[in-house]
Amino acid sequence: MLVEELQGKALDDFFQGILSLETMEECYAFFDDLCTVNEIKTLMQRFQVAKMLYNHKTYCEIEEEANASTATISRVKRSLHHGNHSYEAIFKRMQDQAGAESE
């Protein structure tokens, strides 16, 4: 885990703060206060690339739809397949929530 070198009270507090957000509006407000527009765009693009890779999109499709470079796609693919499996957990939960909402 690459983030282990940052582990400690400050990072725990930061993550606990994120976990305390309850609504989409709170997320918008918090990340607007925390990040620049470009930082949010970068995070959003990586998440979008991971989701597209998870859904078996090709590099060409991802480049076009997410406007991502092959370097970004490769970096995200490495995390998706050889990381902590957090993307899979999130995407599975999102699928489960979407299924529950449509019932």
C-alpha positions as CSV (number, residue, x, y, z in Angstrom):
1,M,0.0,0.0,0.0
2,L,1.6,3.2,-1.1
3,V,-0.3,5.5,1.2
4,E,1.1,3.6,4.3
5,E,4.0,6.1,4.5
6,L,1.4,8.8,5.2
7,Q,-0.5,6.8,7.8
8,G,-1.1,8.5,11.1
9,K,-3.5,10.7,13.0
10,A,-3.6,13.5,10.4
11,L,-4.5,11.1,7.5
12,D,-7.0,9.2,9.8
13,D,-8.7,12.5,10.6
14,F,-8.9,13.4,6.9
15,F,-10.4,10.1,5.9
16,Q,-12.8,10.2,8.9
17,G,-13.9,13.6,7.7
18,I,-14.6,12.2,4.3
19,L,-16.5,9.3,5.7
20,S,-18.7,11.7,7.7
21,L,-20.1,13.3,4.5
22,E,-23.7,12.3,4.2
23,T,-25.1,13.8,1.0
24,M,-24.0,14.5,-2.6
25,E,-24.3,18.2,-1.8
26,E,-22.0,17.9,1.2
27,C,-19.5,16.1,-1.1
28,Y,-19.7,18.9,-3.7
29,A,-19.2,21.6,-1.0
30,F,-16.3,19.8,0.8
31,F,-14.3,19.0,-2.4
32,D,-15.0,22.5,-3.7
33,D,-13.4,23.8,-0.5
34,L,-10.6,21.3,-0.5
35,C,-9.4,21.0,-4.1
36,T,-8.8,23.2,-7.1
37,V,-11.0,22.5,-10.2
38,N,-8.0,20.9,-11.9
39,E,-7.4,18.6,-8.9
40,I,-11.0,17.5,-8.9
41,K,-10.9,17.0,-12.7
42,T,-7.8,14.7,-12.3
43,L,-9.4,12.6,-9.6
44,M,-12.6,12.4,-11.5
45,Q,-10.8,11.4,-14.7
46,R,-8.9,8.6,-12.9
47,F,-12.1,7.3,-11.4
48,Q,-13.9,7.4,-14.8
49,V,-10.9,5.6,-16.4
50,A,-11.0,2.9,-13.7
51,K,-14.7,2.4,-14.1
52,M,-14.4,2.1,-17.9
53,L,-11.5,-0.4,-17.6
54,Y,-13.6,-2.3,-15.0
55,N,-16.4,-2.4,-17.6
56,H,-13.9,-3.7,-20.3
57,K,-13.7,-0.6,-22.4
58,T,-10.8,-0.4,-24.8
59,Y,-8.0,2.1,-24.6
60,C,-9.4,3.9,-27.7
61,E,-12.8,4.2,-26.2
62,I,-11.4,5.5,-22.9
63,E,-9.1,8.0,-24.6
64,E,-12.1,9.3,-26.6
65,E,-14.7,9.3,-23.8
66,A,-12.6,10.3,-20.8
67,N,-10.1,12.4,-22.8
68,A,-7.3,10.5,-20.9
69,S,-3.8,9.8,-22.1
70,T,-2.5,6.3,-22.5
71,A,-0.1,7.0,-19.7
72,T,-3.1,7.8,-17.4
73,I,-5.0,4.8,-18.5
74,S,-1.9,2.5,-17.9
75,R,-1.4,4.0,-14.5
76,V,-5.0,3.5,-13.5
77,K,-5.0,0.0,-15.0
78,R,-2.0,-1.0,-12.9
79,S,-3.9,0.2,-9.7
80,L,-7.1,-1.5,-10.8
81,H,-5.4,-4.9,-11.4
82,H,-2.5,-4.8,-9.0
83,G,-3.6,-2.4,-6.3
84,N,-5.7,-2.8,-3.2
85,H,-8.8,-3.8,-5.0
86,S,-10.6,-0.8,-3.8
87,Y,-12.0,0.1,-7.2
88,E,-13.7,-3.3,-7.5
89,A,-15.2,-2.9,-4.0
90,I,-16.6,0.6,-4.9
91,F,-17.9,-0.4,-8.3
92,K,-19.6,-3.5,-6.8
93,R,-21.2,-1.4,-4.1
94,M,-22.4,1.2,-6.7
95,Q,-23.9,-1.6,-8.8
96,D,-25.6,-3.1,-5.7
97,Q,-27.0,0.3,-4.7
98,A,-28.2,1.0,-8.3
99,G,-29.9,-2.5,-8.3
100,A,-31.6,-1.8,-4.9
101,E,-32.8,1.6,-6.1
102,S,-34.4,0.1,-9.2
103,E,-36.4,-2.5,-7.3
